[in-house]
Amino acid sequence: MPTPPPPSGSSFVDADIAAEHVTIGPVTLARMTLGEAVARLLERVAARRKTRVAFANAHCLLLAMDDPRVADTLSRFLVLNDGTGAEIGARLLTGTGFPNNLNGTDFVPALLAAAPAGTRLYLFGARPEVVARAATVFGEAHPQITVCGHRDGYFAPEETDDIVAGINAAQPDILLVAMGNPKQEQWIDAVSDRLDVPLALGVGALFDFTAGAVVRAPRAFRVVGMEWVFRFLQEPRRLGKRYTLGVVRYLWKIGRLWLAARFARA
């Protein structure tokens, strides 16, 4: 069924990026194919039009449902669907899922592969050795792009101005920020007016996967939408609450939204 347009406050979710949208709780997500999303974002990079991208999985969507400040931050991002949780939400609330799973771990390499020669990339976040290794891997995998700088994600608040100045001095076209949800989106949002970068993406654990610091799920898990199970088995103590209680709470909230929509139509 047709989906409503994004709310007026969603300055980066405009019609020239995505014609269709899905609303899950307080979050508006673009409904796009991988090819469409890559093409639209690279068009905006070429035009130097500022765009901020977030990838919303069940955890991110639950954070936005729980905290209006997170939802407000995401309203200024182009939000792409990440994983099974977003797919379930879209199918229950609109009857139609997403054409592709646009998780950042697969999306960013596709974006870099399609980027024209000379595109400049900056990496910010993760541990020093992890971001340095990820920068090397990206440079080797995508020789047409220039990795123009990187910095780890351990800093004091008073260092923010220097970090922004350093990023701007490197003149990147694309900035990847890896701090986890919602910290990375909040940081991008807070410094957006000062960042002279057309495209900034919050990429979560991407640097850890790219650097080999965290093993990604085998393809068989990813194809059936069960990558989260593999991650839970890898880090049960850190991710246990997110992938047990968090999943139950997310499904409960989605179920309530579905019931509310049905009663509204009755």
Secondary structure as GFF3:
##gff-version 3
##sequence-region A 1 266
A	DSSP	beta_strand	21	24	.	.	.	ID=ss1
A	DSSP	beta_strand	27	30	.	.	.	ID=ss2
A	DSSP	alpha_helix	34	46	.	.	.	ID=ss3
A	DSSP	beta_strand	51	56	.	.	.	ID=ss4
A	DSSP	alpha_helix	58	66	.	.	.	ID=ss5
A	DSSP	alpha_helix	68	74	.	.	.	ID=ss6
A	DSSP	beta_strand	78	81	.	.	.	ID=ss7
A	DSSP	alpha_helix	83	94	.	.	.	ID=ss8
A	DSSP	alpha_helix	104	114	.	.	.	ID=ss9
A	DSSP	beta_strand	120	125	.	.	.	ID=ss10
A	DSSP	alpha_helix	128	141	.	.	.	ID=ss11
A	DSSP	beta_strand	146	151	.	.	.	ID=ss12
A	DSSP	three_ten_helix	157	159	.	.	.	ID=ss13
A	DSSP	alpha_helix	160	170	.	.	.	ID=ss14
A	DSSP	beta_strand	174	178	.	.	.	ID=ss15
A	DSSP	alpha_helix	183	191	.	.	.	ID=ss16
A	DSSP	beta_strand	199	202	.	.	.	ID=ss17
A	DSSP	alpha_helix	206	211	.	.	.	ID=ss18
A	DSSP	alpha_helix	219	223	.	.	.	ID=ss19
A	DSSP	alpha_helix	227	234	.	.	.	ID=ss20
A	DSSP	alpha_helix	236	243	.	.	.	ID=ss21
A	DSSP	alpha_helix	245	265	.	.	.	ID=ss22
###
